[in-house]
């Protein structure tokens, strides 16, 4: 079996079975969340299909909670991705642990930024609107295409692709499953940088949420594919250790 770069489990079947379940759960939850988010079209900015909200976004209370449902499983996705990186770090060979530890550091930063960003949307915006406390709402709300929420999403998802990029050398092997994993993990960060460069070249600092949509699509598709491949890899390792 092609598992170059990973060390076998010497601590019994529980941990490898746990890693397999985390990888599979990450793929399923990420796919479901991504579909839900796509089916929740933005009602402001350049992609708004109609009935758009405009600055200062004080009439968005009616969109709660329907436009916020997807944020709850999204926070679960970020935490699952972090745990998955920890699982990879645990099984990384000694000469590969430097890369997996760097990947973990960026994954921790990504999860911290994104979970905080989403939790603030769920816990701050609606209560403030209901109380008539509207100062700062325009800057913070997700409906502002160049607000704080969008920028923190860009940062968080860019860090996620950087985490995967750092993790990619852990998976050795020139063909098969390991090569597919390495390419998948490697590709996201360069694609995100390319998207940022092209969008900035066209729109300058007025990029609205064009880059946010691009980097979310890249990182979540990358996470779906990578976690699915990791679930297969951990399953094979589990079968090998049981043999």
ZIGI-V244091 format. One record per residue. N is the residue number from 1. OMEGA is omega in whole degrees, -180 to 180 (999 if undefined). D_CENTER is the distance of its C-alpha to the mean C-alpha in whole Angstrom. Layout:
N:OMEGA:D_CENTER ; N:OMEGA:D_CENTER
This chain:
1:-178:29 ; 2:177:27 ; 3:-179:25 ; 4:179:26 ; 5:178:24 ; 6:177:24 ; 7:-180:26 ; 8:-180:28 ; 9:179:27 ; 10:-173:31 ; 11:178:30 ; 12:-172:30 ; 13:-172:28 ; 14:-174:26 ; 15:180:24 ; 16:176:23 ; 17:176:23 ; 18:180:21 ; 19:177:18 ; 20:-179:19 ; 21:179:18 ; 22:-180:15 ; 23:-179:14 ; 24:179:15 ; 25:179:14 ; 26:180:10 ; 27:-176:11 ; 28:-178:13 ; 29:179:11 ; 30:179:8 ; 31:179:11 ; 32:180:13 ; 33:-180:11 ; 34:179:10 ; 35:179:14 ; 36:-180:14 ; 37:179:13 ; 38:-179:15 ; 39:176:18 ; 40:-173:17 ; 41:179:19 ; 42:179:19 ; 43:173:22 ; 44:177:23 ; 45:-169:22 ; 46:-179:23 ; 47:-176:21 ; 48:-177:23 ; 49:-178:26 ; 50:-177:28 ; 51:-171:29 ; 52:174:27 ; 53:-178:27 ; 54:175:28 ; 55:10:28 ; 56:172:29 ; 57:-178:27 ; 58:-179:29 ; 59:-177:29 ; 60:-176:26 ; 61:-178:27 ; 62:-178:28 ; 63:178:24 ; 64:6:23 ; 65:-170:22 ; 66:-178:21 ; 67:-176:19 ; 68:-177:17 ; 69:-174:17 ; 70:-178:13 ; 71:-179:12 ; 72:176:13 ; 73:178:11 ; 74:177:8 ; 75:175:9 ; 76:178:10 ; 77:-178:7 ; 78:179:6 ; 79:176:9 ; 80:178:10 ; 81:178:7 ; 82:179:9 ; 83:179:12 ; 84:177:12 ; 85:177:12 ; 86:177:15 ; 87:178:17 ; 88:179:16 ; 89:-180:18 ; 90:-176:21 ; 91:179:22 ; 92:175:22 ; 93:-174:25 ; 94:-180:27 ; 95:179:27 ; 96:-174:23 ; 97:176:22 ; 98:-180:22 ; 99:-179:19 ; 100:178:17 ; 101:174:18 ; 102:177:17 ; 103:178:13 ; 104:-179:13 ; 105:179:14 ; 106:177:12 ; 107:178:9 ; 108:177:11 ; 109:-180:12 ; 110:-179:8 ; 111:179:8 ; 112:-179:11 ; 113:-172:11 ; 114:179:8 ; 115:178:10 ; 116:-179:13 ; 117:-178:13 ; 118:-180:12 ; 119:176:15 ; 120:178:17 ; 121:-177:17 ; 122:-170:18 ; 123:-174:21 ; 124:-170:22 ; 125:-176:23 ; 126:178:25 ; 127:-180:27 ; 128:179:28 ; 129:-179:29 ; 130:179:31 ; 131:-178:33 ; 132:180:33 ; 133:-169:31 ; 134:179:30 ; 135:177:30 ; 136:-178:27 ; 137:-177:25 ; 138:-179:25 ; 139:-172:23 ; 140:-170:20 ; 141:177:20 ; 142:-179:17 ; 143:176:20 ; 144:-174:21 ; 145:175:19 ; 146:-179:20 ; 147:-177:20 ; 148:-179:18 ; 149:-178:15 ; 150:-178:14 ; 151:179:15 ; 152:173:12 ; 153:179:9 ; 154:-180:10 ; 155:-177:11 ; 156:-180:8 ; 157:174:6 ; 158:176:9 ; 159:178:9 ; 160:179:6 ; 161:177:8 ; 162:176:11 ; 163:179:10 ; 164:179:10 ; 165:180:13 ; 166:-177:15 ; 167:-171:14 ; 168:-180:16 ; 169:179:20 ; 170:-174:20 ; 171:180:20 ; 172:-180:24 ; 173:-175:26 ; 174:-179:27 ; 175:174:26 ; 176:-173:25 ; 177:-177:22 ; 178:178:21 ; 179:179:22 ; 180:178:19 ; 181:-178:17 ; 182:-180:17 ; 183:179:17 ; 184:-179:14 ; 185:-178:12 ; 186:-165:15 ; 187:-171:14 ; 188:-176:11 ; 189:175:12 ; 190:178:16 ; 191:179:15 ; 192:178:13 ; 193:178:16 ; 194:178:18 ; 195:179:16 ; 196:180:17 ; 197:-179:20 ; 198:-179:21 ; 199:178:20 ; 200:179:22 ; 201:-179:25 ; 202:-171:25 ; 203:-177:25 ; 204:179:25 ; 205:178:24 ; 206:-177:24 ; 207:179:21 ; 208:178:20 ; 209:177:16 ; 210:-179:17 ; 211:179:14 ; 212:179:12 ; 213:-178:12 ; 214:-175:12 ; 215:175:9 ; 216:-180:7 ; 217:-180:9 ; 218:-173:9 ; 219:-180:5 ; 220:174:5 ; 221:177:9 ; 222:-179:9 ; 223:179:7 ; 224:-178:9 ; 225:-177:12 ; 226:-179:12 ; 227:176:12 ; 228:178:14 ; 229:178:16 ; 230:178:16 ; 231:176:17 ; 232:-179:20 ; 233:-180:21 ; 234:177:21 ; 235:179:23 ; 236:179:25 ; 237:179:26 ; 238:179:26 ; 239:180:29 ; 240:-179:30 ; 241:179:31 ; 242:-176:33 ; 243:999:35
